C-alpha cells in the first residue's frame, strides 16, 4: 500500500466526494482524520474506514469556525503526531441569480469554501513545514474556470481556490510540500442530485464523454496527486470533467 504510515486529513468527508476520497486514501494505507457537519454520516464514514483496518478520527466541526478548527487540529495532532496529507474538500452552494443574491448567500459560500480552506490549511501547515513533507489537494470546480449563471458566489470561491493553490505551491515548494487542485466537472452526488431533468440533460449535452463523473473518478485523481508518482507536480489543477473543459 502506497500511503502506509501516512495520516490524511479530509474536510467534508461525511458523504459525496470527500467520503470517496477518504475511503480511497484509507484503501491506499493512510489513517484518516476528517470533519463534516452531520453525526449520522460521520459514523458511516468512520465505520467504512475502520473496516479497512485503518485508524479514523472524525470531528463534527465547521471548517469556517477558526477557533474550533484550531482545537480540532490540536486534538488530531495529539493522537496521530503528524498529518502528511490534507484534502480541502468541504464546500457548499447557495445558488441565486446575481440580481437576487443576498449578501448572506455570498458570505456563507465564501466562509466555507475559502475561509474554511484557509483555516484548516493554516492550522496544519506548521507541522508539514517542520517535517519537510506535505501533500495538499484543494477541490475546486470546473465552474471556477468557466463561470456559471446563478453561481457568482460559488464560482468566485472556486476561482479563489486556484489562486490560493498556485501561491501556496510557490511558497512551500522548498519545504517539499506540494499543493495542487482537482477540478471536478459534474459528479453524481447529493449536490448534483438536486438538479431537475432539464438541467441534467443540458449538462450532459456539454460533456464529450456523455455522462456525469463518479465520486471514484475524483478520488483516484486525488490519490494520484498525493502519491509518490506525483512528487514533481505542484501548483497545477487536474481537470476531471469528461472533456467539458481543460
Ligand atoms: P456534498 O454536499 O455531497 O458533501 C459535502 C460534505 O462537506 C458533507 O460531508 C458536509 O457535511 C461537508 N461540509 C459542508 N459544509 C461544511 C463545513 N462548513 N464544515 C465541515 N464540513 C462541511 O458535496 P459534494 O458534491 O461531495 O462536493 C464536495 C466538493 O466537491 C465541494 O467542494 C464541491 O464544491 C466540489 N465539487 C462538486 C461537484 C459535484 O458535481 N458534486 C462538482 C465540482 C466540485
Boltz pocket constraint, residues with backbone or C-beta under 6 A from the ligand:
constraints:
  - pocket:
      binder: B
      contacts: [[A, 11], [A, 12], [A, 13], [A, 14], [A, 15], [A, 16], [A, 17], [A, 18], [A, 35], [A, 36], [A, 37], [A, 38], [A, 41], [A, 61], [A, 62], [A, 63], [A, 64], [A, 88], [A, 89], [A, 90], [A, 91], [A, 92], [A, 112], [A, 116], [A, 139], [A, 140], [A, 141], [A, 142], [A, 183], [A, 184], [A, 185], [A, 186], [A, 187], [A, 188], [A, 189], [A, 190], [A, 191], [A, 192]]
      max_distance: 6.0
